[in-house]
Amino acid sequence: MQDGKVRSLEVLEAEQVKSIENIVEKNYGAVFDLKQFLVMKTPEEKIWIASKAVADVDFSSLSANSVGMYFGKLKRNNKINLSTEGCQMVGKEAKKNVAVVDKDSAERFLRGNDVIPIEAAKCENQNFVILKCGEDFLGSSLFVDGKISNILPKSRRLLDKSL
């Protein structure tokens, strides 16, 4: 990777990666090793991860806007809004800010609706939570006053049954 960038992606140094690991641990109680990946950040604070082998690719003759997998977006006050894939990776180890819903609520959530979790132990009000149904991690949303305020991107939502 020439000069550590693919257009607007900055490759993060070990200290910066450790800071993101600390944010994940603080928010989700999960020890997650990002050092196994090449970790990059956009000017909008979006975190992308890729195989370390990507660093050996010469991007000078390519037109690449992004590389790897979108992991999440850093927010104020040392918070991170994990992507759906980020939730699936971190969720297995998460010990807090995990809200559990039943199948009906999961479907309503995936259609873009707010839902009330059946379990929200260790969920902090006004914080991002990982939404879980059974063994499946559905994505990240905001936990506000005992309910899940849906912030699932429209591109990730299920279409209405009537269509």
Secondary structure as UniProt FT lines:
FT   HELIX           2..4
FT   STRAND          5..6
FT   TURN            7..8
FT   STRAND          9..11
FT   HELIX           14..28
FT   HELIX           34..36
FT   STRAND          38..41
FT   TURN            43..44
FT   STRAND          46..50
FT   HELIX           52..56
FT   TURN            60..61
FT   STRAND          69..75
FT   HELIX           76..78
FT   STRAND          79..82
FT   HELIX           84..90
FT   TURN            91..93
FT   STRAND          98..100
FT   HELIX           103..110
FT   TURN            111..112
FT   TURN            121..122
FT   TURN            125..126
FT   STRAND          127..133
FT   TURN            134..135
FT   STRAND          136..144
FT   TURN            145..146
FT   STRAND          147..149
FT   HELIX           154..156
FT   TURN            161..162
//
